[in-house]
Amino acid sequence: MRFFIVICSLLVFGCNTPGSRKSATEVKPLVEQNVTTLAVELAIKGMTCTGCEQTIQSGIGSIKGVRQVKANYKSGKAYVEFVPETADTILMKEKITSAGYVLADIKVIPLDSLRSKL
């Protein structure tokens, strides 16, 4: 019986000590800070309207690991921030070509430059 009481008290007091648990909102920023992201500028031929922008954004945005994407039909460019461990430019090219557009060029850009364009 003593053994049972000791186990129960350890479970009750051990799991509820202050600082032993972190909420999801406390953990998520810590995880995101440690993830390295890359930014690329994609030159895309064939975009003629805002519908084209939406097609590119939804296609590339559906790739796991893509953090942000912004397409601009006037400049013919899309700007993408992604986690290289889970997303890559090959997948982006597949999404672009399967939607009927042509990926003309890929250029790695600084994250600061990307964030000013988004």
ZADO-1210 file (C-alpha; in nm, 4 decimals, padded with zeros to 6 digits):
<atoms>
<atom x="00.0000" y="00.0000" z="00.0000" code="MET" pos="1"/>
<atom x="00.2862" y="00.2407" z="00.0779" code="ARG" pos="2"/>
<atom x="00.4344" y="00.1711" z="-00.2619" code="PHE" pos="3"/>
<atom x="00.1055" y="00.2665" z="-00.4275" code="PHE" pos="4"/>
<atom x="00.0838" y="00.5941" z="-00.2309" code="ILE" pos="5"/>
<atom x="00.4441" y="00.6859" z="-00.3174" code="VAL" pos="6"/>
<atom x="00.3863" y="00.6213" z="-00.6895" code="ILE" pos="7"/>
<atom x="00.0637" y="00.8262" z="-00.6906" code="CYS" pos="8"/>
<atom x="00.2258" y="01.1187" z="-00.5111" code="SER" pos="9"/>
<atom x="00.5193" y="01.1169" z="-00.7533" code="LEU" pos="10"/>
<atom x="00.2823" y="01.1251" z="-01.0461" code="LEU" pos="11"/>
<atom x="00.0701" y="01.4043" z="-00.9021" code="VAL" pos="12"/>
<atom x="00.3506" y="01.6282" z="-00.7787" code="PHE" pos="13"/>
<atom x="00.6197" y="01.5368" z="-01.0307" code="GLY" pos="14"/>
<atom x="00.4139" y="01.6194" z="-01.3387" code="CYS" pos="15"/>
<atom x="00.2724" y="01.9461" z="-01.2124" code="ASN" pos="16"/>
<atom x="00.5834" y="02.1277" z="-01.0975" code="THR" pos="17"/>
<atom x="00.6153" y="02.4828" z="-01.2265" code="PRO" pos="18"/>
<atom x="00.8261" y="02.5000" z="-01.5394" code="GLY" pos="19"/>
<atom x="00.7954" y="02.1315" z="-01.6171" code="SER" pos="20"/>
<atom x="00.5529" y="02.1933" z="-01.9018" code="ARG" pos="21"/>
<atom x="00.5578" y="02.4465" z="-02.1787" code="LYS" pos="22"/>
<atom x="00.2569" y="02.5413" z="-02.3803" code="SER" pos="23"/>
<atom x="00.2589" y="02.5016" z="-02.7569" code="ALA" pos="24"/>
<atom x="00.2960" y="02.8772" z="-02.7978" code="THR" pos="25"/>
<atom x="00.6122" y="02.8722" z="-02.5861" code="GLU" pos="26"/>
<atom x="00.7678" y="02.5813" z="-02.7744" code="VAL" pos="27"/>
<atom x="00.6875" y="02.6829" z="-03.1331" code="LYS" pos="28"/>
<atom x="00.8997" y="03.0015" z="-03.1435" code="PRO" pos="29"/>
<atom x="01.1961" y="02.8105" z="-03.0006" code="LEU" pos="30"/>
<atom x="01.1659" y="02.5495" z="-03.2740" code="VAL" pos="31"/>
<atom x="01.1269" y="02.8096" z="-03.5494" code="GLU" pos="32"/>
<atom x="01.4337" y="03.0014" z="-03.4352" code="GLN" pos="33"/>
<atom x="01.6536" y="02.6974" z="-03.4913" code="ASN" pos="34"/>
<atom x="01.5309" y="02.6224" z="-03.8437" code="VAL" pos="35"/>
<atom x="01.7451" y="02.7537" z="-04.1273" code="THR" pos="36"/>
<atom x="01.5566" y="02.8867" z="-04.4263" code="THR" pos="37"/>
<atom x="01.6631" y="02.9874" z="-04.7737" code="LEU" pos="38"/>
<atom x="01.5182" y="03.2491" z="-05.0039" code="ALA" pos="39"/>
<atom x="01.5013" y="03.2280" z="-05.3804" code="VAL" pos="40"/>
<atom x="01.3814" y="03.4473" z="-05.6621" code="GLU" pos="41"/>
<atom x="01.2171" y="03.2492" z="-05.9420" code="LEU" pos="42"/>
<atom x="01.1874" y="03.4005" z="-06.2898" code="ALA" pos="43"/>
<atom x="00.8668" y="03.2588" z="-06.4395" code="ILE" pos="44"/>
<atom x="00.7521" y="03.3018" z="-06.7991" code="LYS" pos="45"/>
<atom x="00.3851" y="03.2944" z="-06.8917" code="GLY" pos="46"/>
<atom x="00.2192" y="03.4792" z="-06.6031" code="MET" pos="47"/>
<atom x="-00.0273" y="03.7344" z="-06.7425" code="THR" pos="48"/>
<atom x="-00.2699" y="03.8164" z="-06.4597" code="CYS" pos="49"/>
<atom x="-00.3420" y="03.7979" z="-06.0878" code="THR" pos="50"/>
<atom x="-00.4993" y="03.4563" z="-06.1441" code="GLY" pos="51"/>
<atom x="-00.1580" y="03.3370" z="-06.2604" code="CYS" pos="52"/>
<atom x="-00.0064" y="03.4768" z="-05.9410" code="GLU" pos="53"/>
<atom x="-00.2603" y="03.2844" z="-05.7328" code="GLN" pos="54"/>
<atom x="-00.1914" y="02.9629" z="-05.9249" code="THR" pos="55"/>
<atom x="00.1832" y="02.9931" z="-05.8648" code="ILE" pos="56"/>
<atom x="00.1394" y="03.0908" z="-05.4983" code="GLN" pos="57"/>
<atom x="-00.0999" y="02.8068" z="-05.4194" code="SER" pos="58"/>
<atom x="00.1091" y="02.5505" z="-05.6086" code="GLY" pos="59"/>
<atom x="00.4406" y="02.6395" z="-05.4472" code="ILE" pos="60"/>
<atom x="00.2734" y="02.7141" z="-05.1141" code="GLY" pos="61"/>
<atom x="00.1387" y="02.3582" z="-05.1010" code="SER" pos="62"/>
<atom x="00.4918" y="02.2160" z="-05.0821" code="ILE" pos="63"/>
<atom x="00.5810" y="02.1044" z="-04.7321" code="LYS" pos="64"/>
<atom x="00.8561" y="02.3283" z="-04.5956" code="GLY" pos="65"/>
<atom x="00.7611" y="02.6418" z="-04.7896" code="VAL" pos="66"/>
<atom x="00.7217" y="02.9250" z="-04.5409" code="ARG" pos="67"/>
<atom x="00.6230" y="03.2137" z="-04.7686" code="GLN" pos="68"/>
<atom x="00.5633" y="03.2657" z="-05.1384" code="VAL" pos="69"/>
<atom x="00.4706" y="03.5763" z="-05.3331" code="LYS" pos="70"/>
<atom x="00.4299" y="03.5874" z="-05.7100" code="ALA" pos="71"/>
<atom x="00.4099" y="03.8997" z="-05.9259" code="ASN" pos="72"/>
<atom x="00.2911" y="03.8655" z="-06.2845" code="TYR" pos="73"/>
<atom x="00.4116" y="04.2159" z="-06.3828" code="LYS" pos="74"/>
<atom x="00.7735" y="04.1389" z="-06.2946" code="SER" pos="75"/>
<atom x="00.7444" y="03.7703" z="-06.3888" code="GLY" pos="76"/>
<atom x="00.8965" y="03.6685" z="-06.0578" code="LYS" pos="77"/>
<atom x="00.8072" y="03.4682" z="-05.7495" code="ALA" pos="78"/>
<atom x="00.9832" y="03.4990" z="-05.4157" code="TYR" pos="79"/>
<atom x="00.9966" y="03.1951" z="-05.1914" code="VAL" pos="80"/>
<atom x="01.1235" y="03.1312" z="-04.8387" code="GLU" pos="81"/>
<atom x="01.1599" y="02.7623" z="-04.7587" code="PHE" pos="82"/>
<atom x="01.3253" y="02.5066" z="-04.5329" code="VAL" pos="83"/>
<atom x="01.5793" y="02.3228" z="-04.7515" code="PRO" pos="84"/>
<atom x="01.5545" y="01.9999" z="-04.5521" code="GLU" pos="85"/>
<atom x="01.1900" y="01.9529" z="-04.6552" code="THR" pos="86"/>
<atom x="01.1421" y="02.1578" z="-04.9746" code="ALA" pos="87"/>
<atom x="01.3607" y="02.2207" z="-05.2763" code="ASP" pos="88"/>
<atom x="01.3621" y="02.4036" z="-05.6070" code="THR" pos="89"/>
<atom x="01.3033" y="02.0817" z="-05.8016" code="ILE" pos="90"/>
<atom x="00.9603" y="02.0485" z="-05.6410" code="LEU" pos="91"/>
<atom x="00.8933" y="02.4151" z="-05.7117" code="MET" pos="92"/>
<atom x="00.9861" y="02.3691" z="-06.0780" code="LYS" pos="93"/>
<atom x="00.7502" y="02.0705" z="-06.1017" code="GLU" pos="94"/>
<atom x="00.4620" y="02.2766" z="-05.9583" code="LYS" pos="95"/>
<atom x="00.5346" y="02.5642" z="-06.1986" code="ILE" pos="96"/>
<atom x="00.5625" y="02.3498" z="-06.5122" code="THR" pos="97"/>
<atom x="00.2605" y="02.1355" z="-06.4234" code="SER" pos="98"/>
<atom x="00.0559" y="02.4579" z="-06.4045" code="ALA" pos="99"/>
<atom x="00.1660" y="02.5503" z="-06.7585" code="GLY" pos="100"/>
<atom x="00.4380" y="02.8065" z="-06.6870" code="TYR" pos="101"/>
<atom x="00.8109" y="02.8034" z="-06.7588" code="VAL" pos="102"/>
<atom x="01.0754" y="02.8433" z="-06.4886" code="LEU" pos="103"/>
<atom x="01.3432" y="03.0538" z="-06.6603" code="ALA" pos="104"/>
<atom x="01.5852" y="03.1180" z="-06.3725" code="ASP" pos="105"/>
<atom x="01.6458" y="03.0538" z="-06.0029" code="ILE" pos="106"/>
<atom x="01.8521" y="03.2932" z="-05.7959" code="LYS" pos="107"/>
<atom x="01.9324" y="03.2619" z="-05.4241" code="VAL" pos="108"/>
<atom x="01.8714" y="03.5924" z="-05.2483" code="ILE" pos="109"/>
<atom x="01.9307" y="03.7182" z="-04.8916" code="PRO" pos="110"/>
<atom x="01.6395" y="03.6699" z="-04.6513" code="LEU" pos="111"/>
<atom x="01.6299" y="04.0456" z="-04.5814" code="ASP" pos="112"/>
<atom x="01.5816" y="04.1125" z="-04.9500" code="SER" pos="113"/>
<atom x="01.2995" y="03.8584" z="-04.9649" code="LEU" pos="114"/>
<atom x="01.1175" y="03.9993" z="-04.6660" code="ARG" pos="115"/>
<atom x="01.1192" y="04.3467" z="-04.8201" code="SER" pos="116"/>
<atom x="00.9436" y="04.2064" z="-05.1280" code="LYS" pos="117"/>
<atom x="00.6727" y="04.0172" z="-04.9409" code="LEU" pos="118"/>
</atoms>
